[in-house]
Every structure is written in C-alpha cells, then in structure tokens.
Amino acid sequence: MYKDKLREYFEKHMDEILGDLAEIIAIESVADEHSDIKPFGAGSKKALEWGQKKLDSIGMKTRNIDGYAVDGDLFSDKEPVLGILSHLDVVPAGEGWHSDPFTLDIRDDALYGRGTIDDKGPSVAVLWAVKAVRELEIPLSKSFRVIFGADEENGCKDMEYYEKKVGFPEMLFTPDGSFPVLNCEKGLVHLKFEGETGQEEKRVISLECGTVINAVPGKAVLRISGESDEFIRALKSVDSRLDVCEENGSIVVSGRSSHGSRPERGINVATALIKALDECGYKGFEGLCSVFAHGEFNGKSAGLGFSDRISGDMTMALTMLSIGNGKLSGGLDIRFPINRKLGEIRSIISAALENAGLRPGECSGMESHYVDENSDFIRTLLRVYEDVTGEKGYCISEGGITYVHNTKGGVAFGAEFPDEDNHMHGPDEHITMETFKKNLMLYACAIIELAK
C-alpha cells in the first residue's frame, strides 16, 4: 500500500541519506575500553552523540544510557512493542584499502567505507526508514524503539548494561546479520595459545600475522634465517593465489582477509605459512599443521568437524600468529552448531593443541542462539521480505555473532543478502546501492507491519 510512496521518498532524499552515511563513516568509532573516556572511548562516544542527535531530529523521545547506548521511542506515552538494535562502533580499518576507510567513497554503484555494511550503513537505513514513516504520516498505533550501541565489536558489554538497566521490547531485530531472517547463530570460541619454534640456524626470526581474533588474516610479514627463494617457492606451491614479495629484508605475504565466521571466503596467510615453513624444514610447525590444515574450514583435523541439520557445518580458523625469540603465540576462531555446547568444543580444541605441543591460554565464548521460526514475529518479517523483494522468505543459520545473540527472542533482519560478499571486517568493506535501497524499503515496511 505504501511501497510506491516510500520508494519515491527515498529517491527524493537520497543525497541527504548519503550525507548522513558520510557523517557517521567519518567517525572513527573503534571501541576502546582502556581509554580515559569511559566506557568505550572518544570514537564510540562521538558516534552515540551523533545517533542521539539524529533520533532527536526525527522526533523520537531519546535518552543516553550512561554512555553505553542511546535510544529513541516513537511515542512517549506508550511502551514499545518492537526494538530495532544496531551498533555504531566498527572494527579497526586494517590495511589493503583502495580508498580512505573513514571517508565514504561512492564508486561502481557501491558505497565503500568502514561500517558501510557493519553496522553504520544499516543504522542510517533504519533512521531514514523511521523518518520516512513519520514524514509520510503513515498511521501507527503501537510504539517502537531504536537502540544504538557502541561496543558490539568488542563483546557487547554495552548491551549487557542496557538490558540490566532498561530491558528490551518483546520483539527485537537487528540489521547486523543477513536476510531473509537469521534466527540461528552458531556458538563461538575464541582461544589463544602459545608454543615454541626452533632456535636452530634455520629458523623464523620474526613473524606477525593477523590483527584481530575474529578475522582470517590476509597479510603477514616475516623474517627467516634460511634461503628466502626456497621458502617463497614452497609458499607459492602451497597456494598459488598468494602474493609474495621481499621488502627491506622481510618477506611480505598477502592473501585475502575475511570474517572469522566465513573462513572459506578468505585466503588464510597463517595456515599457508605454517605449511610452507614445515615443508622447508623449519622446526616447531609440524604440530600447528596437524591442527590447522590449509584449505580446511571445519576443524576436522583438530577432532571437530561437527554439523547439524539446522545450523550446518561448523567453522574453525587460525586467525593470529606471532613469533619472536623462538616464542610463538596464536589465536583461533571457532563457530559451532547448535547441537553442541561450548564446554565440549573448548575441551576438544584444547586437547588437540596440547597433543600438538602447544599450550592453550585465554579462552572466551558464547553458546549458540536459536529462535523458533514459527512465531508471529518471524512470520511477519518473512512476509515483509517477500512483499518487498519478490523472493521467497526463509530462515537461515550463520556463524556470525549478531547483536541479538545474547537476547531472548531477538533475530537478525538483514543487512546482507544471500551470497553477497561485502568484505565485512576486511579492506574495501562496502554495500551496493541496490542493497542499501532495499534496506531502506525493508526496514520501513517492517516498522509499518509490526507497529500498525
């Protein structure tokens, strides 16, 4: 009924919409718990202030929840039945970009910049969906709430605080996942480990590979005492897709980064390196290779490899590896199916590391998250998806941990579409204009259907 009016509205205001996106992209909102500016540093604080200002400007009743989050209600005299939750913090920019990650770059019918897909682009789509519904005077009888947080990438301490202080509406969705509806999220294990490498004449002098534990490393810099030509040949033999060069006495290896929950989309430099080093006779890498096989994504070599009907195959990725003075440290990312428990997975991978001569260390994780697809809430979201896109709506499972993972009954509604690769958490993160415009339509229509 309102689709044509909404499309016209969004096209008319697209320059303003993209202006708002450029503003929030320009805020380098990497959460920093160690900052003197509490709770999450200057960038997160500035992003939340931006979010509250925008919610104020469209007539929402807003508040700042002690710097942890901001929210805005449609009606001040009604309890909201719906919550829309998104985050304004981002992961660090990293290297390998073809444009400034904190400047919105519009090229090839796509929007580039850190946060364009996760989660600043979808947040702007939500804001303008609300604004469109209000300015077009589409009648709503129920209130809803928009919530912006600023610590999703660092463990969601913002929402832990928010839930204790405020609580969530009965219906809750986030644009922090995938369409049609993401109702099943695998469990998570992040585990660090240590070990030793050989100190023989032929040794790795130094290695730095990976910057965050939840992303497949796409670059490494190492120095070796052995013959570099031999090692480079072995490395290219392991994976011909790697780009290898020598700079100032170091070997620089480039593959392709990807989100830790989607290791198959990356070219993992760390696993390629350990295999090549082992093949070239460098000591201390045989055990690593036995646990982390290059090109394997389900952890089968470590005694894992589980799957189930609803959540599909699990994933495991070696995401961080550092060597210096014969000491080795690393980190891994596991996403496990809903028929397994955190304790079981942690026990199996710890045993595999110990058997390989490595010492498991700091470990964190989450159990899986699943919401029954037969609820009226999910059925409504699927109906909206079908009406707007013309495609069949269905529920999906992913390894990514969305913003509603630790909530009761929350699901992800977008912002990515099936089979898209928007380089989330990697260089050249982007959202296509087509997807961005669909986001605007889907969030506006979801608000109308759920709050009418």
N, C-alpha and C positions, 0 to 999 in steps of 0.2 A: 504493500500500500504506500509506503513512504520511500521506497528504494530510489525512484527517479528523482525525488526532491533531494535526497541525501547525496546522490551522485553529482547533481548539479551544484549543490552547496560545496562539496569538497573540491570540485574542479575550479569553482569560482575563487576559493580561498587557498588554492594550492601554494601560491607564493608565500602567504603568511604561515602556512603549516610548515613548509620547508625552512622558513626563517626561524620558527621555534625549534625545529630539529637542529639547525646550525648552532643556536644558542646553547643547547644542552650538550651537544657534542663537544663544544669548545671548553666545557668544564672538565678538567682532568680529575675525575671523581674516583680515583683508586682509593679504596678504604684503607686507613692506616690506624690501627688500634694503639700504636706506640706514639702517636702524635700528641703534642701538648694540647691540641684542640680535641676535646672529647665529645662524643665517644669514638668517632671514626675519622677524624682529621679534617683539614680545611676543605679538600675537594668534595667529600661527602656532605659536609655542612652547606657548602655553596649550592650543591645540586638540590638538596632538600629545600633550601630557601627559594630556589628557582621553581621547584614543583609547587610549593605552597602559594607563591605569587601567581602562578598560572591558574591554580584551582580557585583562588580568590577572584581572579579576573573573569571567570565564567560563572560567578555567583554561588559557588559552593561554600558551605559553612566549614571553615578549616581550623586546624589546630596543629601545633608542633608537639610531638610526644617526646619531650626531653632530649631532642636531637637524634633520637633513634629512627623516627619516621614522621611523616606528615600525612594527614588525611583530610578529606573533604566530603561532606554529606550533601545530597541533593536537597533534602528537606530537613530543617532544624527541629521540627516538631514530630518527626516520625522515626522510628527505629529502622535502620536499613535492613532490607531482606537480602541484599546482594553486596558482595565486596569484590572489587577489581584490584588486584595486588600486583604491582610491578616495582622494579628496582632501578635506581638511578646511578648506582655505582658500576664500575667496569673493571675488567682485568687490566694489568699493565699493557702498554702499547706493544712492547716487543719490537723485533726487527723485521725487515723484509717488506715494508710497505712501499707502495708506489705513489703515495701521497701522504700529507701530514695526517696522522691518525686522529688528531683533535681539531681538524678542520673539515667540515662537510664538503665532500667532493662529489659532484654530480657528473657522471660520465657513463656512456654506453647504456643509458636508460636505467642506471642503478645509483644508489646512494651509498657512498663509501665513508667510513669513519668508525672509530672505536665506539661501540654501543649501538650502531645502527640497527642490528638485529637483536642485541642482547644488552640492555633492555630499553635503551633510550628511544629508538625508533618506535617500538610498540607503545611506549609510555606516551609519546606525542600523539600516536594514533588514538589512544584511549582519551586523552584530553580533548582532542578535536571531535571525537565521537560524541562526547558529553556536550561540547559546545554546540554541535550541530543539532542535537536533540532539543536543547534548550532554545536556540535561536529560531528553529523551525516550529517551535511551540507544539511539539508532539506530546500529546497528553499522557502523563504517567500518574498512576495512583499510589505507587509504592516508592519508598526512598532507596537509594543505593549509595555506596561509599567507594571512593577511590583512595587507595593507600599507596604511598610511595615510601620505599625504604632505601637504605644506602649501605648495606653490609651483606648482600646476597653472595657476592663472590668470595667472601671471607668466612662463611659459615652460618650466616643468617642469625647472628646474635641480635640484630635489630628486630626481627620478628618474634624471637623468643621473648624479648622485653615487651613488645607490642601486645602479644597475646596475653601475657600476665597482667598488663596494665589496662588494656582495653577489651581485648577479645575480638573475634571475627564474626561477621554475619553468617547465617546458616548456609547460604550459597556463596561460594568463593571460587573465582577463577583467576588465573594469571596468564598474561601473554608472554610467558617465559619458557615455552616449550614448542609444541607442534600442533598443527591442525591435522585431522578434524577435532578430536578431543583426546588428549593424553590423560588417561585415567590409571595407568600402571607405570610406576617408576621403579627401576631396579634398585637394590641396595647398593651401598657404597663402602669401599675400604680404601683408605689412603695409608700406606705403610712405608716407613723409611727403614733403611738397613745400612750396615757397614761391613767392611771387609778389608783385605789386604791384597795388593798386587805384588808381583815380583820386583826385587831390587837388583836383579842381575844386570849385566852390562846392557842387554837388550830389554828395555823397559819403557813404560809410559811415564814420561816426566811430569806431565800435567794434562788434565782433561776437564773441560767444562761443557756440559751438555744438558739443556733443559733449564727453565727458569721457574716454572710452577708445576706443582704435582698433578694438576688436573688437565694437562695438555701434552699431547705427543710432541716430543722435541723435534724441531725442524732444522736445528743448526748445532754444530759442535766445533770447538776449537781445541786442538790437542798438539802436544809436542812429544815426540818419541826419540829414543836414542838410536833406534835401528834405521835401516835403509828406508827412506820415505817412498821411493819409487816402487819397491816391493809391496809396501803396505797399501799404497794407492791402487795398484793393480788388483790386490786382493779385495779391497773395498768395492771397486767397480764391478768385480766379479760377483760379489755378494748381492749388489743391487745396482744395475746399470743406470737407474734413474737419478742417482746421487750426483750432485755437482761438487767436485773436489778441486781445491787449489791450494797453493802454498803462499803464505804471506808472512814476511818477517820471521822466518824460522818455524812458523806454526803451520799445521795443516787445518784448513777450514773446510768443513763438510756441511753441505746444505741438502736437506730433503724436503719434507713438507709437513708443517705442523697441522694438528687437528685437535678437536676437543677430546679429552680423555675418554669420554663415553662413546666416541666414534673412531677408534684407532684405525679402522680399515680405510678411513678417508685420508690418512696421513702416510708419510714415508718416514718411518721411525729411524732417525740417525743413530740413536743409542744402541738399538739391537743390531743394526748393521755393523757398527763399530766393534762391539764385543765379539761378533763372529769373525770379522776380519783380523782382529788382534789375536784371537785364539788360533786361527789358521796360520798366522805368521809366526807362531811360537812364543808370543808374549805370555808370561806366567800370570795366573790368577784370574783367567777369564773363562776357563772350562766350566766352572760351576755356574757362573752367570748365564752362559749359553745354554746350559741344561734346563734352566728355569725360564729364560726369555728367548724363545726361538724367533728369529727374524721372519716376518711374514705371518706369524701366528697371532690371532687376536683373542682367543677364548681361554687362554691359560691352561690348555690341556697338558703341556709339558710340565707344569707345576702341580699336576694332580687335580686340576679343576675341570674346566670344560663343560660345566653344567648348563642345562637349558630346561625350559618347560613350555607348555602349550600357550600360556598367556603372555609371558614376558620374553620368550625366545632365548637366544644364545646369550650367555654371559660374555663379558669382555675383560681383558687384562692388558695393561700396557706398562712397559718400563718408561717412565717419564722424566726422571732426573738421574744424572750420573756425573760424579765429580771425583777426580783423582789428583792427589798431591802427596809427595814424600812417601810413596808406597801405600798410602791410605786411600781407601775407596768408600764413597758414600753414594747412596742412591735412593730413589723413591718410586713407588708404583701406584697405579690407579686400577681398581677393580670395580666392576658393576655386575652384581649377581642377581639371579632371578628370584621371584617371589616365593618359590618353594624351598629356599634355603635361608639360613639365619646367619647373622653377622659373625657370631662366635665360631660357627663351623668353618666359614671361609677364612677367617683370621687364623684359625688353628692350622688349616691345610697349607696356606701360603707360608706361614711361619716355619712349619716343619720342612717345606721344600727349600726355603732359604738356608736353614740350618744344615740340611743334608748337602747343600752346595758349598758349605764352608763360610756362609755369611751370617751376620748377627742381626736379627730383626730388632727394630727400635720403636720409635714413636708410632703409634697407630691410632687412627680415628676412623669413624664410620657411621653409617646410618642403616637401619633396617629398610626394607622395601616399603613402597606405598601403593595401595590399591583401593580404588573406589568402584563399587558395583555400577556397571554400565546401565542398569535398568531404572535408575532414579529418574524422576520427572525433570530434574535439573539437567542431567546429561542428555536426556532425550530432546529437551528444548534446544540446547546448544547444537546438537546434531541437526535438528530441523532448520535452525538458522543457517548452518553451514551449507546444507543442501539448497536452501532457497536462494542464498546469495551467490554461490559458486556454480550451481547446477550439477555438482558432483555428488556421488553417494557419500553420506556421512557414516563414519565408523569410529570405534575406539581403538587406540593404539597404545603400545608399550615402548618405552625408551630407556636408555641407560642414564640419560642426563638427569641431574637432580634439579628440579624446578623449585620455584619459590614457595610452592604449596606442599612440598614433600613432607613436612612435619606438621601439617594441619590436618584436622579431621574433615574429610569430605571434599577437600579442595582438588581442582583439576586444572590442567593447562589447556587453554583455548588459543592456539597459535603461539608464536607469530610466524613460524616457518611452515611451509607446505611440504608434503611428502616429496622426497627425492631432491629437495633443494640442498645446495651446499653454499652457505653464505659466509664461510670462513670464520664462523664463530670462534672467538678466543684466539684467532690467528691473524696474520697480516692480511690487509685488504678486506677486512670484515665489511659486509655490505648487505643491503636489502634492495631488491629490484623495485622499480616504481610500480610495477604491476602488483607485486606482493604488498607493498605499502598501501596502495589504494584499496586492495581487498581487505587489509587490516582495518582501515577506517570504516568500511562498509560493515564488516562482520561485527565490530565492537559496537557500532551504533545500533545495529539491528538486534544484537544480543541484549543490550540495555533495554530496548523497547519491549522485547518479548518477555523479559524476566521482571520488569518493573511496571508493566502496564496495569 
